[in-house]
Amino acid sequence: MGKHSFDDSNIQWNQLEGFEHLSYSVLNVDRDNMIVDALFRFAAGEKVALHRHVALNHLLVIQGEHILYEPDGSLKEKRPCGRYTVSAANEDPHREGGGKEQDVIILFSIRGTDGVMYEILDEEHNIVATLGMEDFEGLYAAQG
């Protein structure tokens, strides 16, 4: 089976300053039900910053291959196009990225908190930044 391509030409991709190899598009923010839906695109063959998920995540890989890495960079898991995963909040940090052939695009539905959703970590696993409901509300509003 060949590589799967998703036509993302109508998606407004954005960058977060200081976050390499990551583009995003916030699709909806529902504070009342504590849900953020967003598309994330991770660059092919690259890894995003070390982080942990502090909220429940429902994920659907819609293009490419989603690669998860241990903090030391070793392979943790590969998720092919079409894979749907429910991932509970987890203290274990990891990195994510796209497969070798093409950028991965993933629908993330982040659920269950109106507070912090992700903790961004340095190499010593200290929290250097967080992303939460307010941040996603701001990113969504900034998209117009």
C-alpha positions as CSV (number, residue, x, y, z in Angstrom):
1,M,0.0,0.0,0.0
2,G,1.4,3.4,-0.9
3,K,1.8,6.4,1.3
4,H,-1.4,8.1,2.3
5,S,-1.9,11.8,1.5
6,F,-4.4,14.1,3.0
7,D,-5.2,17.4,1.1
8,D,-4.4,20.0,3.7
9,S,-4.4,22.9,1.3
10,N,-7.5,24.5,3.0
11,I,-6.0,24.3,6.5
12,Q,-4.5,27.3,8.1
13,W,-1.2,26.0,9.6
14,N,0.4,28.0,12.3
15,Q,3.7,27.8,14.2
16,L,4.4,28.1,17.9
17,E,7.5,30.2,18.6
18,G,10.2,27.9,20.0
19,F,8.6,24.7,18.9
20,E,10.5,23.2,16.0
21,H,9.0,20.6,13.6
22,L,5.4,21.3,14.7
23,S,2.6,23.1,13.0
24,Y,-1.0,23.3,14.3
25,S,-4.5,24.3,13.4
26,V,-7.0,24.7,16.3
27,L,-10.3,23.5,15.0
28,N,-12.6,24.1,18.0
29,V,-12.4,25.1,21.7
30,D,-15.3,24.0,23.9
31,R,-14.6,25.2,27.4
32,D,-18.0,24.1,28.7
33,N,-17.3,20.5,27.8
34,M,-13.5,20.9,28.4
35,I,-12.6,19.8,24.8
36,V,-10.0,21.2,22.4
37,D,-9.9,19.7,18.9
38,A,-6.7,20.5,16.9
39,L,-4.7,19.2,14.0
40,F,-1.0,18.8,14.6
41,R,1.6,18.2,11.9
42,F,5.0,16.8,12.9
43,A,7.8,17.1,10.3
44,A,9.0,13.9,8.6
45,G,12.0,12.3,10.3
46,E,12.1,14.9,13.1
47,K,11.2,14.9,16.8
48,V,9.2,17.6,18.7
49,A,10.1,18.8,22.2
50,L,10.1,16.5,25.1
51,H,6.6,16.7,26.8
52,R,3.9,14.9,28.7
53,H,0.2,14.8,28.2
54,V,-1.7,16.0,31.3
55,A,-5.1,15.4,29.8
56,L,-6.9,12.6,28.0
57,N,-6.1,12.6,24.2
58,H,-8.1,11.0,21.5
59,L,-5.9,10.8,18.3
60,L,-6.5,9.9,14.7
61,V,-3.6,9.7,12.3
62,I,-4.9,11.1,9.0
63,Q,-1.6,11.3,7.0
64,G,1.7,9.6,7.3
65,E,3.1,7.6,10.3
66,H,3.0,8.9,13.9
67,I,6.2,8.0,15.7
68,L,6.6,8.1,19.5
69,Y,10.0,8.2,21.2
70,E,11.3,7.6,24.7
71,P,13.0,10.6,26.3
72,D,16.4,9.2,25.2
73,G,15.2,9.2,21.6
74,S,14.7,5.4,21.3
75,L,11.6,4.2,19.5
76,K,8.5,3.8,21.7
77,E,5.7,3.2,19.2
78,K,4.7,3.6,15.6
79,R,1.1,4.4,14.6
80,P,0.2,4.0,11.0
81,C,-2.2,6.2,9.0
82,G,-5.8,5.5,10.1
83,R,-4.9,4.4,13.7
84,Y,-7.2,5.8,16.4
85,T,-5.7,5.9,19.9
86,V,-7.1,6.9,23.2
87,S,-4.3,8.1,25.4
88,A,-4.9,8.8,29.1
89,A,-2.9,11.5,30.9
90,N,0.5,10.1,31.7
91,E,3.5,11.2,33.8
92,D,5.9,9.5,31.4
93,P,7.5,12.1,29.1
94,H,8.0,11.4,25.4
95,R,8.7,13.0,22.0
96,E,6.7,12.6,18.8
97,G,7.4,13.0,15.2
98,G,6.6,12.0,11.6
99,G,7.8,9.0,9.8
100,K,10.7,9.1,7.4
101,E,8.7,9.5,4.2
102,Q,6.3,12.4,4.9
103,D,5.0,14.7,7.6
104,V,2.4,13.2,9.9
105,I,-1.0,14.9,10.4
106,I,-3.0,13.9,13.5
107,L,-6.4,15.0,14.7
108,F,-6.0,15.5,18.5
109,S,-9.1,15.8,20.7
110,I,-7.9,16.9,24.1
111,R,-10.4,16.3,26.8
112,G,-11.3,16.6,30.5
113,T,-9.7,19.7,31.8
114,D,-10.0,23.5,31.4
115,G,-6.4,23.8,32.9
116,V,-3.0,22.5,31.8
117,M,-3.1,19.9,28.9
118,Y,0.6,19.6,28.0
119,E,3.8,20.1,30.0
120,I,6.9,20.9,27.9
121,L,10.1,19.6,29.5
122,D,13.8,20.2,29.2
123,E,16.4,17.4,29.0
124,E,16.4,17.1,32.8
125,H,12.6,16.7,32.8
126,N,11.9,20.1,34.4
127,I,8.8,21.9,33.2
128,V,9.7,24.8,31.0
129,A,6.3,25.6,29.5
130,T,2.7,24.5,29.6
131,L,-0.2,24.6,27.1
132,G,-3.7,24.7,28.5
133,M,-7.2,25.7,27.7
134,E,-6.5,29.4,27.9
135,D,-3.5,29.0,25.5
136,F,-5.6,27.1,23.0
137,E,-8.4,29.7,23.3
138,G,-5.8,32.4,22.5
139,L,-4.4,30.4,19.6
140,Y,-7.9,29.7,18.2
141,A,-8.8,33.4,18.4
142,A,-5.5,34.5,16.7
143,Q,-6.3,32.3,13.7
144,G,-9.3,34.5,12.9
